[in-house]
Amino acid sequence: MSTFPTDLFAGERYAVCGLGRNGATVVAALLAMGAEVQAWDDNQAGLPPHDRLTVAPLTDLSGMQALILSPGIPHTLPKPHPVAALARKQGIPILSDAEILFRAVRQAGSRARFVSVTGTNGKSTTTALIAHLLDVAGLACAAGGNLGTASLALPLLPDQGVYVLEMSSYMLERLDRYHASAACLLNLTPDHLDRHGDMEGYAAAKAHVFDNMTGDDLAVIGQDDVWCRRIAESVAARGIPVASLEADSLPPYDAPALPGRHNVQNIAAAWKIVRHLGISDDMVRAGLKTFGGLEHRLQKVAKCEGISFVNDSKATNAEAASKALEAYDRVMWIAGGMAKAGGIESLAPWFGHVAHAFLIGRDASLLARTLEAHNVPFTLCDTLEKAVPAAFKAAEQTQTDTVLLSPACASFDQFRSFEDRGSHFLQICDNIVKTVRSGGMFTTRQEG
């Protein structure tokens, strides 16, 4: 791994709109590669001064190579941002930082391969797993994009290196020359429809993950929904090899950090992609044993008196929560926050796995009405501070082995992010464990 040449984009000019984490990273990377940059944010976020940086409103984009919009800024629906409208009027491409990374890698002379992972749910785990398997196999790799490190903060990899990028629909609809050697579309369920208009638009955005691929590449596509099946047919018609997420072709394996049927599909996607990249099945099995999972995604954070505490705070919608409920036979379920459209009605097939629900947050009463209609016992707790100890006590009394935080709701009513919510859950669990170990009030059951 190395840094990009400092004159790679010398003489080129770029506009950057939005200076949050992603936008600030884009500005720093472009400057480091020798480009001239004009950047602006409506909140006028500060940037370190630089002789090739102009911080000023973007009122004229003439002569710019491209406009890089931060992912959260719309360029079409529900209404184009004024700078996006200006770019279209002046014929300036609107690109994502993943596109700029691809161009930088190729312009620097590296033939490093790119792997793209997308889908409504599961893409972060699959991205991290692919990177872990490549690392175990000894290949130089760098993972990021929508997960963790922003694309343009990744290093320059050698010819045999592999970039593994989690890609949101916002990133995918702003690609141009980007070419993945392997790409995965895990699943599609309604999400971000305000930005894409409807499911047709959302699916079309996701399908860009397969742009520019050839018969030498590999597309891995789920088959559980009609949208993915249609995309699979379209991709295959272009002569691109398509593999499904069925796991029946995989050798036996042990993956302790990846419970549940949904993770079987994540494993299948990762396995087929790294196999395409030349990694042996024996090496994959070794990597699966050592993969530790991701924070806030079915993460076992503590065990006390035989009861496991599982942090699945990343489950911000019902579809994601269904994967968690399916993974366990019987749970004390902590849910709630800001409900998405449809609430939790779609989780009815898994309500039999819920011994008791403990509801928190703004829309707890909304969730309670659904549970009541399905005869699922619940307690309104308002906060995690009340819900976690209550769930632990109920687990002790009923011999239930798992306390599961899988909210099926956004976190912003009570927390800064789902990460903040998960970290708060972990802190409460730690306090329970310490209390029990010191002979405190929670001890009512002996470890078996």
Secondary structure, DSSP 8 states (H G I E B T S, - for coil): -B---TTTTTT-EEEEE--SHHHHHHHHHHHHTT-EEEEE-TT-------TTEEES-----TT-SEEEE-TTS-SSSS---HHHHHHHHHT--EE-HHHHHHHHHHHTT---EEEEEE-SSSHHHHHHHHHHHHHHTT--EEEEETSSS-GGGS-B--TT-EEEEE--HHHHTT-SS---SEEEE----S--HHHHSSHHHHHHHHHGGGTT--TTSEEEE--SSHHHHHHHHHHHHTT--EE-S--TTS-----TT--SHHHHHHHHHHHHHHHHTT--HHHHHHHHHH----TTSSEEEEEETTEEEEE-TT--SHHHHHHHHHH-SSEEEEEESEE-TTTTGGGGGGGGGEEEEEEESTTHHHHHHHHHHTT--EEEEESHHHHHHHHHHHHHHHT--EEEE--SEESTTTSSSHHHHHHHHHHHHHHHHHHHHTT-TT--S---
